Amino acid sequence: MHNAEVINTLLQVLSNAQYKIDICGNSKFPSKILSFYSVNNLILDSSKRTNTRQRYIFEITRENIDYCKKLIKKIELRHLDENEANFAVNERECLGFITMQKETLQATYSNMKEVVEQQQSVFETLWNKAIPARDKIMEIEEGLKSEFLEVISDHKKATEIYINLAKSVEREALILFANSKAIVRAKRLGILDYLITASKRGAVIKIITPITEENLQFTEQFCEKAPNIRILNGGASHSGLFIVDGTKFLRFELKEPKAEEFSDAIGFVLYSNSKVGAYSTRSFFELLWNEHIQYEKLKEADNMKNEFINVAAHELRTPIQPILGLTQILQSKIKDTKQSELLDAIVRNARRLGRLTNDILDVTKIESQSLNLKKEQFNLNDVISNTIEDIVANIDFIKNIQQKNMIKLLYQPYDIFVEADKARITQVISNLLNNAIKFTEAKEKDGRAGTISISVKNIDAEALVSVTDTGIGIDPEIMPRLFSKFTSKSYQGTGLGLFISKSIIEAHGGRIWAENNKIIKDGRGQVEKGATFTFSLPLNEKQHEIKQEPQTIDLKERINRR
């Protein structure tokens, strides 16, 4: 249908509407169609019928704003950008595909149920996308810009927007660079120069970027040129942010993070002036910024703490050796038993203080990541045998065994060569054996000895060392944090030994773990408990292994022989 037929059919659709009439049109629709006197009057009459709902969607512009302001008083009106759909639909019929040329109108009419329902569905979709007409009218009258959200995959356009945003900074610019290359790419585009200029005009510039050896020198030079620009060291990610004056923002999604040029690095860019989007993006940046500041403060405080502990531990260590040396000289000259026992107490506590000092120094090294390993190839069997001998010779241990009656140590010598720090592995084995002795009680009532067994195995290119005791086992309460600092149920220890042992083993690329033994009953019906600690060391090459006959060491008997 053409011209007058189009207007007459539109009047018919309006007149036949019982409950609703929906009209959608482009920016020309109000002046071309609704300005007809008959159409306008019918709209006015329909609006007086309270049971008929009228909803209109137009692209509101400066050219049709006056008509839309009048129309909004009569019906529900919404705005949709770049809308080119022109149609009218009621419950049973629709007038669609309306085209408006200079002096010509064309359209199609249908009352088929399927066609009508389809047009109704299209209108609902557009209605949900559209914004209230009053908001658009206010934007036009107050000279405000419409909100937009663009996804840009055109690298040339993205680069142009990036540069123009940097040029437009007036009050504030917040930048989150995705990786260490990103700040260098920004320099090549001139972004940093524009930010320096903005900072000289008084704008606040904040930058979060990963600082690595790759960009350290460049970052330092940039800071010297722009002392008013604040830069924090951050982590790497696959996306970056650029927020300007709290009103516009860019989000960069990287495709090639290591690329030298911006155009090669980005996959796409999200560009928007959405108030909600800009606010939430700025809030996210500020949250990240404050988090990094707090982290730097904590890091500084931690460094000061470690430095103090390091100095204090060294100062404590200095007098220990003279105390031990002079006390041992006195021991060789004094024959009185009571005086000798007093000197034993001095030696015992001096050695304990020495161990505590060494543990504190080790923890400081671990936390500052300065625990250095001096690797060499050695026989693990020699280390275990020598550690057992050292424990037997220790005065603290002698007192302990004499009080507890008897502990037996089972060990099957097993030659296996590893490449590791011999002194540190000795420290780990000593820690595990001392813990086992501390928590293993001899069965005085029935004359049975407490038992500690050591085993060494080569499984899947790993050396596995296990220390199993028949002691009280591990308290389930501390099991989850067993290898953390200061975890102990013993009044005798500081809870640092297992933490240090774990750090040493992991520094070698191994693992350490613990578990309570399965509770079983022996032939006499007595319950056997205890725990097993195991650590692994990687074996790079096939090692020479020699099994020897098992040995049982009666520690009390060894002490008596001494």
N, C-alpha and C positions, 0 to 999 in steps of 0.2 A: 504494500500500500504506500501511497505517496501523499505528501503535503497535507491537505485538509483532512484526508482520511486518517492520517496519523493523529491529528489533534482530536478528531471526533472519537477515535478508538480510545485515546487516552481518557477522554471525558467519560466514556462508557466504563472503563476499568475503575475509574474513581467512583462513579455512581453506583456500580454493582458491589463495591466493597462492603461487607457486612461487619467484619471485626477488625480487619487490618488492610492497610495499603502501604506497600514498600516501593520507593522510587530511588533509583541510583543514576547519577549523571556526572559528566565531566564539568569543567569550569564554564562551558558555554551553555549548559543545559538550562540554568535559571533564566537567562535572558532570551534564549531561543524558544523555549517551550512554555515555561511557567509564567512568562510575562503576558501571555494571551489572556484577555479579560475574562473569557468564559472559564478557562482553566483556573485562574486565580480565584474567581468567585466560588468555584466548586470546592477548591481546597479550603477556603474560608468556611463554607457550609459544612464540609466534612469534619472540620476541627471542632465544630459545635456539638457534633454527635459524640457523646462521652464514651459510647461503647465501641467506637472505631479508632484504632491506634494507627497513626501515620508516622512512618519513619523514612527520613530522606538522607541520602549520602551524596555529597558534592565535593568537588575540589574547590575550596574557598580561596579566592584570590582578591587582590586589590580591586579588580574590575567588577566582581560580583558581590563584594562585601556588603554594600548597602541593601541589596535585595535579600541576602542571607540574614542580615540583622532583623529585617522585618519578618522573614519567614520563621525565624527561631521562636518568635512569640506565639506562633500558631501550632507548630508541629515539633517533633523530635528531629534534630538535625546534627549530623556528624560530618567531619572533614576527613578526606582520604587523599594523600599526595599522589599525583600522577594517575589519577583514576580516569579511565577511558571507557568504562562500561556504562551503557545507557539503556535502561529498561525500567518497566513498571509492572508490578505483579500484585494481585490480590489472592483471595482464597481459591478461585476457580479459573482464572485467566491471566494471561500476561501479554505485554507488548514489549518485544525485544529487538535487539540489533538496530536501535534507532541511530541513524546517521544524519548529521546536520551539515549540509553544505550551503553555500551562499543563499540561494533562494529555494533550496530543495530539501524536503524531509523524506526519509524512507524508514520503513520499519516492518516487522513481521508480527503477526498476531496468532496466538494459539490458546485453546482451552483444553488441550489434551492433558490429562492428569500427570503423565510422566514429565512433560515439558514444564508444566507449572511447578511441580515439585523440585525439578532441577534448578529453576530460576530462584525459587525460594531458598534453596540450599546455598546457591552462589551469594545471594544477598546476605544471609546470616554470616557467611565467612567474611565478607567485606565489612559488615557492620562491627564484627568483633575486632577487626584490624584498625578501624577508623577511630579518631579521637573526637572528643566533644567539640562542637562548633565554637562554643564560647572561648575555648583555649586558643584555637587558631585565630579567631577574630582579635583577641587580645594581643597575640604575637604580631599580627599585621599592624595593628594600631600603635603598639608600643615599639615597633621596630625590632622585635626580638626574632632570633633565628630559630627555625624549627629544629627539633632534636633529630639526630640521624645516627645510624649505625651501619658502617660499611665494612665489608670483608674484601680486602684488596689483595689480589694475587699478581697484579701487574707491578713488577719490580720498579719500573720507571716511575709510575705514579706514586708508589709507596715511598720511594726516595725523595720525590718532590714534596710530598706532605711532611715527611720527617724534617727536611731542611726548613720548610716554611714555618713549621711549628717552633723550631729552635729560634728562628728570627723573630717570632711574635711574642716571646717571653717578656712579660712586664713585671709581674710580682714574684712568681715562683716557678721553678722547674724541678721536678723530681724524676730521677732516672735510675732504673734498675737494669744494669747490663747483665746479660745472660751468662757470659763467660769472659775470660781474659782477653779474647780477641775482639770483643764487641766495642770496647772503649777505643781500641786502635782503629777499628772501622769508622767509628764516629769522628775521629780526628781527621781521617782522610776526606770525609764529606764536609768538613768545616763546622760540624755541630759544636765541638768544644770551643771554637773561636767565638761563635755566636753566644754561647753560654758565658764566656768570659766577659764579653761586652755587656750582657744583661746584668751580670754580677756587679760590674762597675757602675751601673745605673741604680743599684740598690736592690736588685732581685735576689731572692734566697735560692741558692742552688745546692741541692743535695744529690749525691751520687753513691750508689752501692754497686761495687764491682769486685769480682775475684781478683786479688792482687797476687801475681805469680812472678817467677823469675823472668817469664816472657815479657811482662809489661811493667815490671817494677821500676826500671829506670825511666821509662816514659811517664809513668804515673807521678814519680817524684818531680820530674821537670814540669809537669802540668800543675802540680800543687804550688811550685815556686812562682809560676806565672799568675796563678789565680788563688792567692791566699784566702780569699773570702769564700771560695767554694769548698764545701765539706765533703770529704770522701771517706767511706767506710769499706773495709774489706769484707766481702760477702761470699757466699757459696755459688757454685755454678748450677745452671738449670738450662732448660730448652726454650725458655721464653723470657722476654724482657719487657719493660714498661717505660713509658715516657708520659708524664702528666704535666700539663702546662696551665698555670694559673687556676688550678682546680676546676677548670671548665671543659677541657678537651684532653683526650688521652689516646695513646697508641699502645697496642700490645703486639709485640713481635713474636712470631712462632718460627723457630729456626729449622731449616732443612739441612744445611751444611754448617754446623757450628764452627768448624775450623777454617772456613773460607776466609780469604783475605779481604774480599770486597763485600759490601753490604748487600748488593743485588744478588750475589751468589749465595749468601748465607741464609736469607729469609725464605720461608715457604709461603707465608701470607702475613698480612698485617690487619689487625682489627682497629678501626678508627671511629671514634664516636665523641659526641658532645652531650651525651645523656647525663642529666643531672645526677640520677641515681648511680649510674655507672661510674662517673667521675668521682663522686663522693666515696663510693665503696672502694674504688681503685686507690684513691689517695689514702684512705684509712688503712688499707692493706700495706701500702708502702710505709706509712708512719709506724705501724705496728712492727714491721720488719726492721725499720731504722732503730727504734727504741730497743728492740731485742738485741741488735748488734751492739749498741752502746752498752747495755747491761752486761753483755758477754765480754766486751773489752775490759770493763771495770772489774768483773770477776776474775778475768785472766790476769790482770795486773795485780790484784790482791793475792791471787794464788801464787804468782811468781815471787811476790814479796814474802809470802809465807814460806815457800820452799827455800828461798835464799836464807831466811832467818833460821829455819830448821837445819839447813846444811851447815851454816856457821856454828850453830849451837852444838850439833852432833860432833863436828870436828874438835870443838873446844872440850867436849866431854871425853873424847877419845884420847886426847893428849896426856892427861894424868893417869890413865888406866894402866899403861905399861909400866911406868915407874912403881905404881902401887903393887902390881903383881910381882915385879922383879925383886923389890926390896922385901916383900913378905916372904917370898920363897927363900931368900937368903937367911932371913930370921928362922924359918922352919928348919933349915939345915943345922942351925946352931942351938935351938931350944929342944930340950929333952922332956920337959914337963908336959904331961898329957893334956891337962886343962888348957895350958897356954897354946899348945899345938892345935887344939880344937878351935880356939878363938882365931888363930891365924887361918885355919881352914875356912872359917866363916868369912873372913876378909877376902880370901882368894875366890871363894864361891860367888860372893856378891859382886866382886870386881869383874869376874868373867861374865856374870849375868848382865851387868851394866854394859860391858863391851859388846855382848850380843845385841842388846837393845839398841845401842848406838849404831851398830852396823846395819840392823834392820831399818832404822829410821833413814839412814843414808841411802839404802837400797830403794826404799819407798820413794824418796825424793828423786832418785835417778829414773825410776819407772814412770812417775807422773810427769816428769819433764822430758820423757822420751830420750834419755841420754844413757840408757843401760847398754853399754857396749860389750859385745861378746868377742872373746879371743879364742877362736876355734882351732882345734888340733885333733889329730886322730889318736884315739887311745882305747884301751881295753876296758869296757864297762865293768867287767869282773874285778879288775884291780881297784877301781874306785869304790865298789861296794865293800870289798874285803878290807880296804884301808879305813873306810868309814866306820866299819864295825870295830876295828882295833882302836880307833880314836875314841869311840863312845865308851868302850870298856875301860880305857885309860882315864876317862874324865872323872874328877873327884865327885861331882854332883851325882853322877850316875852310880858310883860306888855306894854312896850314902843311900840312894833310892833303892837299890837292889837289896842291900843289907836289911832295910826296913821291911821290904815286901816279901822276903824269904827267897823267892827263886823265879826267874823267867828264862825260858828256853828259846833260843833263836834258831830257826831252821833255814838253811841256805844251800842250794845246789849250785856250785860254781859253774858258770856258763860263759865261756869266752866269746865275746861279740864286740867288734870294733865299730866305734861311732866317731863321727866328726862333730865335735861340740866344744863348748867351753868347759874344760875339765873342772875348774874351781867352782863354777856355778852349778854343774850337775852334782858335784859332791855336796854342795849346800842343800840342794833339793832332797837328795837321799838322806842326808843327816836330819833335815827337818822332819821327814816322814817317819824315820826310825825313832827319833826322840819323841814324837807325838805318840807313836805306837807304844813305846815303853811307859810314857806318862799315864796312858789310859788302860794299860793292861795290868790286871791285878792277879797275883799268884793265889792259888787256892790253898790257903794255909790249913783249913779245917781237914781236908781229905788228903793233904800232901801233894796235890797235883800242881804242876807248874803252869804259869801263864805262858802262852806260846805266841811267838812272832815269826812269821815265815816270809822269806823274800824269794821271788821268782823272776827270771828273765827269759823272755821269749822273742823269737823273730817271726812276726806274722805280717804278711802282705807288705814287705819292704819297710816294716817299722819295728824298732826295738821296743818291747813292752816290759816295763819294770813294775812289779806289784809288791806292796807291803801289806800283809794280812795279819791282823792281831785277834786275840780272843778277849779283848777288853769290853768296855761298857757300850761300845757302838756310838753312832752319831745321833745326837738329839734331833728328831724330826723338825723341831722348831727352827734350827739353824741350817738344816740341810740346803735350802734354796740359796742361802747367801754364804755358804761354807768357805768359798774362796775370795770373799770380800774382805776389806780391811776391818780390823778390830772385831772379827767374829770369833768368839771363844766362850766356852762355858767353864773354862778352867781359871782358877784364881792365880795360877802360876804364869800364865802367858799373856801376851799383848794382842794376840789375834792377827799378827802380821806375817807369820811364817808361811801359811798356805797361800796368802795373797802374793807374796814374793815368789814362791815356788811356781804358781800358775803363770806369773809374768815371765819368769825365766824359761819355762817350757814352751810357752807360746812364742817367745822371741826366737826359739830354735825351730819353729814351725811344727811343734808337737801339740799334744793335748794332755790334760790331766783331769781325772774325775775320781769320785769316791762313791761308795755304796755300803750299806750295812750288809753283813753276811746273813745268809738264811739261817733262821733259828732252828737248830737241830738238837737232838738228844744223843748223848754218847751211850756206851754200853752200860754205864751205871745209872742212866736216866737223868744225868745232869745236863742242863741247858748250855749249849755253846753259842756265844754271841760274838760281838766284835765287828770290825769294819775292814774294808780293803780299799787302799789308795793305789791308783794306777796312773802311770804317765807313759807317753809314747815319744820316741824320737825318730825322725825320718832317716832311712838308710838309702843313700843315693846309689850305692853299688852293692853287689853281692858280697856280704861280709863272711869272714872266716869264723866258723862257730865250732867250739869244742865243749861238749858236755863232760863234766867230771862227776865223781861220786858225791852224793848228797852229804852235807855236814850238819850235825846238830851241835850247837854251841850252848853249853850250860853256863850262863853268865855268872852265876854265883861261884861256880867251881873255878872259872877263869880269874875271878877277883881274888879268891882265896889263895890261888897259886902266886898272885902278885904279892 
